[in-house]
Amino acid sequence: MDENSVAAVLGKMDFEIFVLTAAHQDRSSGQIVCWVVPATIVPQVPRLLVGIGRKTFTRELIEMSQRFALNLLGKDQWPLVTHFGFRSGRDVDKFATVPFERGVTGSPILLGTVGYLECEVRTVLDAGAHLFYLANVIEGKIVADRNPLCLHHLPEVLPPEDFATMQRLLKYDAQCNLGLLTK
């Protein structure tokens, strides 16, 4: 297999960036995710498949509550990528400075996003380094009709030092995940 060719094909895919939020009792967290895909074509039964790292604090909250929210970021909301993506909710209250409301799932709904979807876990698929949640969408709303932030936008919108930090964190995560995938 030519890893560079495979990476080039995968690089053509356009992934929207979400802040996935979850809460259990008095604890909340959020993290950046971009593995979000519809899992049905039936409008009356909306479902999503969402991938999340096995070792994250947000994943722990999902496991306890069986619920989460997906907040679709607008292209102008790139600062939230560093806010929610560069540190763990175990170490800092990510919502201390970010305006939000509680949704029907109890998960934080960020104000001013493109829109949000609130979900209940239906089943979990173990992919080694990541877990994929098949979830029923129980609520959702378009908040602002504007273009979402996508993965391919990050090199142009993130300041160079933040982009370098993101690349360093992704490389570190890839090394950690490789160990989980080869077991």
C-alpha positions as CSV (number, residue, x, y, z in Angstrom):
1,M,0.0,0.0,0.0
2,D,1.2,3.5,-0.9
3,E,0.5,5.4,2.3
4,N,1.0,8.8,0.6
5,S,-1.5,7.9,-2.1
6,V,-4.1,6.8,0.4
7,A,-3.5,10.0,2.5
8,A,-4.0,12.1,-0.7
9,V,-7.3,10.5,-1.4
10,L,-8.5,10.9,2.2
11,G,-7.3,14.5,2.1
12,K,-9.9,15.2,-0.6
13,M,-12.7,14.5,1.8
14,D,-14.2,17.5,3.4
15,F,-14.9,17.2,7.2
16,E,-16.9,19.8,9.0
17,I,-15.7,20.7,12.5
18,F,-17.9,20.3,15.5
19,V,-17.5,20.9,19.2
20,L,-18.9,17.7,20.8
21,T,-20.1,18.5,24.3
22,A,-21.3,16.2,27.0
23,A,-22.3,16.5,30.6
24,H,-23.0,14.2,33.6
25,Q,-24.2,15.6,36.9
26,D,-22.2,18.8,37.5
27,R,-19.4,17.9,35.1
28,S,-19.2,19.1,31.5
29,S,-16.6,18.9,28.8
30,G,-16.2,19.5,25.1
31,Q,-13.8,18.6,22.3
32,I,-13.2,19.0,18.6
33,V,-14.5,16.2,16.4
34,C,-14.8,15.9,12.6
35,W,-15.8,12.3,12.2
36,V,-19.6,12.9,12.0
37,V,-21.6,11.3,9.3
38,P,-25.4,10.6,8.8
39,A,-26.2,7.0,9.5
40,T,-29.7,6.9,7.9
41,I,-31.6,8.4,5.0
42,V,-34.9,8.3,6.8
43,P,-35.8,11.8,7.9
44,Q,-38.2,10.5,10.6
45,V,-35.4,8.6,12.3
46,P,-32.3,10.8,12.1
47,R,-29.1,9.1,13.2
48,L,-25.4,9.9,13.2
49,L,-22.2,8.0,13.5
50,V,-19.6,10.0,15.6
51,G,-16.0,9.0,16.2
52,I,-14.2,10.1,19.4
53,G,-10.9,9.2,21.0
54,R,-11.0,6.4,23.5
55,K,-9.0,8.3,26.2
56,T,-10.8,11.6,26.3
57,F,-12.6,13.1,29.2
58,T,-15.6,14.0,27.0
59,R,-15.9,10.3,26.1
60,E,-16.1,9.4,29.8
61,L,-19.0,11.8,30.2
62,I,-20.8,10.3,27.2
63,E,-20.4,6.8,28.7
64,M,-22.0,8.0,31.9
65,S,-24.8,10.1,30.4
66,Q,-25.3,8.2,27.1
67,R,-26.0,11.7,25.6
68,F,-24.1,14.4,23.8
69,A,-24.5,17.5,21.6
70,L,-22.7,18.4,18.4
71,N,-22.2,22.1,17.8
72,L,-21.3,22.9,14.2
73,L,-18.8,25.7,14.0
74,G,-18.8,28.5,11.5
75,K,-15.7,29.3,9.5
76,D,-15.3,32.5,11.7
77,Q,-15.3,30.4,14.9
78,W,-11.8,28.9,14.4
79,P,-10.6,30.1,17.8
80,L,-12.9,27.5,19.4
81,V,-10.7,24.8,17.7
82,T,-7.8,25.8,20.0
83,H,-10.0,26.4,23.0
84,F,-11.7,23.0,22.8
85,G,-9.0,21.0,21.0
86,F,-5.7,21.8,22.7
87,R,-6.3,20.8,26.3
88,S,-8.3,18.3,28.4
89,G,-11.5,19.0,30.3
90,R,-9.8,17.0,33.1
91,D,-7.5,20.0,33.6
92,V,-9.6,23.0,32.8
93,D,-13.2,24.2,32.8
94,K,-13.6,24.8,29.0
95,F,-17.0,26.5,29.6
96,A,-15.7,29.1,32.1
97,T,-15.3,31.7,29.4
98,V,-17.6,30.4,26.6
99,P,-21.3,31.3,26.5
100,F,-23.6,28.3,26.3
101,E,-27.0,27.0,27.3
102,R,-28.0,23.5,28.4
103,G,-29.9,21.5,25.8
104,V,-32.5,18.8,26.3
105,T,-29.7,16.3,26.8
106,G,-28.1,18.5,29.5
107,S,-25.1,18.9,27.2
108,P,-23.8,22.5,26.6
109,I,-25.1,24.2,23.4
110,L,-22.6,26.8,22.3
111,L,-24.2,30.1,21.3
112,G,-23.6,31.5,17.9
113,T,-22.7,28.3,16.0
114,V,-24.1,27.3,12.6
115,G,-26.3,24.9,14.4
116,Y,-26.5,22.0,16.8
117,L,-27.7,18.4,17.1
118,E,-28.5,16.7,20.4
119,C,-28.1,12.9,20.5
120,E,-28.7,9.8,22.5
121,V,-26.4,6.9,22.2
122,R,-27.9,3.9,20.5
123,T,-24.8,1.7,20.3
124,V,-21.0,1.9,20.5
125,L,-18.6,0.4,17.9
126,D,-15.1,-0.3,19.2
127,A,-12.4,0.7,16.6
128,G,-9.4,0.3,18.9
129,A,-8.1,3.9,19.4
130,H,-11.5,5.4,18.8
131,L,-15.1,4.6,19.7
132,F,-17.8,5.3,17.2
133,Y,-21.2,6.2,18.6
134,L,-24.3,5.4,16.6
135,A,-26.7,7.9,18.0
136,N,-30.3,9.0,17.6
137,V,-30.7,12.7,17.0
138,I,-33.4,13.9,19.4
139,E,-33.1,17.7,18.8
140,G,-31.5,20.1,16.4
141,K,-31.6,23.6,15.1
142,I,-29.9,25.8,12.5
143,V,-28.8,28.9,14.4
144,A,-27.1,30.9,11.7
145,D,-27.1,30.3,7.9
146,R,-23.4,30.6,7.1
147,N,-20.6,28.3,5.9
148,P,-19.3,25.7,8.4
149,L,-15.6,25.4,9.3
150,C,-14.0,22.4,7.6
151,L,-10.8,20.6,8.3
152,H,-9.3,21.9,5.0
153,H,-9.8,25.5,6.2
154,L,-7.5,25.1,9.3
155,P,-4.2,25.8,7.5
156,E,-5.5,29.1,6.3
157,V,-7.4,30.3,9.4
158,L,-5.3,29.2,12.3
159,P,-2.3,31.4,13.3
160,P,0.9,29.6,12.3
161,E,1.8,28.8,15.9
162,D,-1.6,27.3,16.6
163,F,-1.4,25.3,13.4
164,A,2.0,24.0,14.4
165,T,0.6,23.0,17.9
166,M,-2.3,21.2,16.2
167,Q,0.1,19.3,14.0
168,R,2.3,18.4,16.9
169,L,-0.8,17.2,19.0
170,L,-2.1,15.1,16.0
171,K,1.3,13.5,15.5
172,Y,1.4,12.6,19.2
173,D,-2.1,11.2,19.1
174,A,-1.3,9.2,16.0
175,Q,1.6,7.6,17.8
176,C,-0.6,6.7,20.8
177,N,-3.3,5.4,18.6
178,L,-1.0,3.2,16.6
179,G,-0.3,1.3,19.8
180,L,-4.0,0.8,20.3
181,L,-4.6,-0.3,16.7
182,T,-1.9,-2.9,16.6
183,K,-3.0,-4.8,19.7
